[in-house]
Amino acid sequence: MKPCYSKDEFAARGDAIYERDVSPHLTADDVRKFVAIDVESGAYEIADDELTAADQLRARAPQAQVWLVRAGSRHLHRFGGLEMRSKP
């Protein structure tokens, strides 16, 4: 499938849907889980890992344009740890 949006618009749509439609419904149990969002329809799925979330979304919406986000975080993944950050 050919992308319908520029990278910036794709990200903006995914973030907007997350903030408007997903985030208000998250529970404490959802924090750190992965959210797969269809930037076209706004449909979403939440799962413990990214592949499961995306697979569940595509099972419902095969043409989904998937934006992934981690619930409760601005980042999908974090690289490094406290040890790496504290080193000069």
Secondary structure, 3 states (H helix, E strand, C coil): CCCCCCHHHHHHHHHHHHHHHHHHHCCHHHCCCEEEEECCCCCEEEECCHHHHHHHHHHHCCCCCEEEEECCCCCCCCCCCHHHHHCC
